[in-house]
């Protein structure tokens, strides 16, 4: 059996990290890319580092948008990135919430961060080296999920900036903006 080469990944949260809006997002007009994120993603693309978005989307569970609607928002983001020479390798989202308005989505699932079901799905879809990978998120649930998945973590101080206070967890690093993230990654050795 041929051994596949495992690749590092940068896992990005969507709301508050990839896009500026940190609150519930369900409209095209709410999709404004975070300052500096395009150049950062271009750098990762050029260096063969996978860029994966993993995001909780309770807007589906609340009936504000359908799963198809979330996918359409992701297609819009992908189109905007591609127009600027960057791309996301894949988007994953959890539509569930334990207190969902819609009974179909009311459950405690394995995919909702801080659980790591989405990371496990990525591992089924790609050959991943989690120890060389990073999770960048603006909430403590993102950092806890990243740590549980054995990635390094960066708390992004835009969006919620870790002030949600849901979990007591310390990130490996913090960054005020994507200029700081980019500066760190330009010096980081993934090998």
N, C-alpha and C positions, 0 to 999 in steps of 0.2 A: 504494500500500500504506500502510495506516494505521500510524503509529509508536506503539507502546505505551509507556505511562509505566512506567519502571523503578522498582521499590520497594526500599527497604533491608530487610535481614533481620538478625535476631539468631539466629545458629546456636548452639544449646546442645548440649553433650555431655550424655549422660544420667547415667551412673554417676559420682558424685562432684560433679556440678554440679546437674542437675535433682533428682536424689535424693541422699540423704546417703551411701548405701552406694557405695563406690568399687570394691569388689572384684566378682568375678563375681556377677551377679544373675540368678536364674531362678525365684524364688518370689514370690508376691503379698505374703507377709509381709516381704519385703526392700524393699518400695517405700515409703520414707518421704521425702516431699518435703523439699527443702532449706529451711531457715529463710529467710523473706523472698522466696522465688522466686515465690510466688503474686502478691504485690503488684507485683513487677517485671513479670511476664507481663501482668497486668491493664493496667499502664501502657502496655506495648507494644501490646496489643490496642486500647486506646482511641486510640492515636496512629497506627493503621494501619501498624504496623511488623510484618512477618511474623515469626513465631516458629517456627523449624524445629529439630527435634532431629535431629542426625546422630551416630550411635553405632556403634562396633565392637561386635559381639556374638559373641565367640568361644565363648560358651556353646552356641551352635548347633553349631559345628564340633566341640565336645567331647562332644556328645550329651546335654547336661544339659537341653535344652529344644529344641522344634522351632521353625521359623520362625513357625508359627501361634501357638505359645506366646508368643513375643516380641511378636507383634502383640496378643495378648490382654493382656499386661502393659501395653502402650501404651494400650490401650482403658481399662484400669483407671486409669492415670495421667490420661488425658483426662477420665474421669468425675469423678475427685477434683478436678481443676482446675475443671471446669465447675460443680461444686457450690459452688465458691467464687468464681465469676464470671470465670474466666480460661480460656484455651484455647491449645493448640498448633495451629498451622496444618497441620503435617504431621510425621510421624515417618519417618525413613529409617534403615536399619541395614544393616551388612555382616555376613553370617553366616560369612564365610570366615576361614581361618587357614592359613598355610603348613605348620604342623605339626598339622593337624586330626586328631582321632581318627577321624572319619567321612570316608572317602575322597571322598565327594561334595563336601565343603567344603574339601578340602585343595588349595589353590592360592594363587598370588600374583596377586591380583585388582587391579583399578583402583579398587575402592570402599573398601578398608580404609585408614583414615587411618594415615599421613600422606598417602596418595595422595588425589586429589580427585574420584574418580568420583561420590561422593554429591553433592558440590557441583555437578558437571556435570548430574546428574540433576535437581537442584532448578532449575537454570537452564533445563532443558527443560520443566519443569512450571510455572514461574512466570517473570514478567518481573523479573529481579533487577538491582539496581545493587550490584555487589560492592564498589565503592570506598566506598560509604556503609554497608556492612554490617560486622557484628562477629561474631567467633567467640569464644565463652567456653568454655574447657576447663580441666581440671585436670591434663592430661598434656602433655608436650612434643610428642607426635604430634598433638594437637589444635591446638597453636599453629603447628606447621609446616604442617599442612594449611590452616589459616586463612590463613597468609601466602602459601602457594602459590596459593590461590584469590583472592588480592588483597583479603582483608578485613582490617580492623583486628582485633587480637587482645587478649584479656584472659585472663591466667592466673588461674584461680580457686584460691586458696590453701587451700581445703578439699579433701576427697578426697585425691588424690595430691599436690596442691600443686606440681606440676612436679618432684617429687623422683624421678620414674621415671628421669630421666637418659638416656633413649634418644637424644635429639637435642640438639645444641647450638643452641638457638634462643632469641631474646629476644622476649618479648611486647611489644606497644605499651604495655600497662598491666598492673597486678596488682590484685587485690581480695581482701581477707580474707573477705568475706561479701557477701550480696546487698544489704545496707544500703549498702555502699560502691558497688556496681555501680549501684544505683538512684539514688543521689546524683549520680553522674557522668552518667547518662543524662538525668536531669531538666534538666541544664544543657547537654547536647550538642545541637547544631544539625545535623539530618540533611540540611538543604537545601543 
